[in-house]
């Protein structure tokens, strides 16, 4: 029996939950009898049945479960949450062998599911494709271990290193379109996969962005804007109340439908304060889309996990310089006439 082969299938299945299960992890499960797959499932949406439950339910000959192996990329839960514990279900169905990629970093689980299974006499094997499993669930692992959302910095820049041409806050000049129609669509796809999207005051004022995913099928992310003095006009898209929105400010402001004002102290630890608040709100991941000042604030605070940079073939010669970023390039691709680079922090 090829454990790696079936675990790879678990990871493939788990990806189907992207953008639908947060703050839960992405989990897939496969049930194998006599080297034949007899059941599959994945966690489809937050609050719904877990992957193991769906996989077991898909088996057409339940009498085979007592002679089968169940594969799952994350340790079966052992506690009652939105759903009953999966470890208990595996024991109830008398499945004799469980193969797992990763131990769950959530303190509510963290080995307890494995211990429950072993105490019931179930054979448990862990660490199969563990590296690949942790990469798939890097948002969840960061959230659990670092007690903050997974942070993705994102910007498009000209070939000579500018984010935009010079523009005053009160002018009506639109931003330079550095992204192609296709790469803009891919940005909207990315928005459906993450929990939240964040911009700073200047970007919100100059661009009046909707911060939605209207060019792709899927959910809109939670909108977040940092507006210290509440300078953003009240008739801008960010306040249209169509999408849940959080505004971080030092001003006291009454909440309204779908718009929450959070008062914080602006200073050296402003990014940390925001991250702590978003963690308490169960925000698993955040895309920071600009502008230059807020992107640089995250970089200087050392609070980022990926940076996705689109380098267009356009030259601007002047304007808003790109953030100063030091990182390792972990992915490169060419889309239309743009180069897309993905960076990760340099580990000490």
C-alpha positions, 0 to 999 in steps of 0.5 A: 500500500502506497501511503504517500500516493493516498496522502497526495490525494488527501491534499488534492481533495483538501484544496477544494475547501480553499476560501470556504472553511476558514478559520478551519484548516483545509482537510481531505480524507481517503479510505482504502481497502485492499489497495482500492479507494472506497471513500473520499471526502473533504471539509467543504465549508465552515461549520459543515462535516469534517473530511473524515465524516464525508469520506466515511459517509461516501463508502457504499460498503460500510462493512469494509471499514473495519478492514480499511485504512483512512488517510487524512492530512491533519490529525482527526479532532478529539473535541466537540466544536461545530461538529462531533470529534472525528477520532471518536467516529473512526473508533466507532466505525472500527477503522483499524489504521489511520495515516496522518500528514500533520499533527494539529497545532490547535491546542484543543487537539495537538496530539489528543486525537492521536492519543484517543485513537491509540488508546482505542487500539488503532494503528496510527502513522504520522508524518506522511507528506508532512512538509507538503501538508504544512505548506497547504495549511500554512495559513492555519499553522501560522494562525495557531502558532504565531497567534495572528493571521497569515499575511500576504503583501501584494502589489503591482509595480512598473519595470523601473520600481514605481507603484504609481505616478505622482498623484495628490489626494484630492485629484481626479487622476486615476491610478496607472493600470499596471496589471493586465485584465487577466492578472486583475482577474487572478487578483480577484480569485486570490481575494476569494481564497483569503479571509480579509483584504487591507489598505491604508488611508492614502490608497482608499482616498486616491483610488476609492477601491471596492476591495471585492472579488466581483471579477471572480465567483466566490465570497468577498473578503472582509474589508479592512482599512487603516484610517487614523484620522477618519479622512476617507469620505463617507460616500466612498465604496469602503462605507457602502455597507455591502461587505463587512468592513473594519476601520482601525482609527484613533477616533471614536466612531459609532458602528453602523451596518457592516462597518465596525470602527476599532479604536487603537493607539497609533505608534510603534506597535500599530501593526501588532495591535491590528494583528492581535485584534484580527486574531481575536476575530478569527481572521485566518489570513489578510492580503495587504494591497497597499499603499506603499506606507502600510506595506512598508509598515508590515515589512518593518514590523517583520509581520509578513509571510508572503509577498506577491509582486507583479512587475509590469513592462511599463516604465513610469520614470517617477512616482511612488517608489515600491516598498523596500523588501528583502526576501527569498524568491520562492516562485516565478511565473510570466503572465501576459507581459508581466513577471509575477514573483512570490517572496518569503521572509529570509529565515535567520 
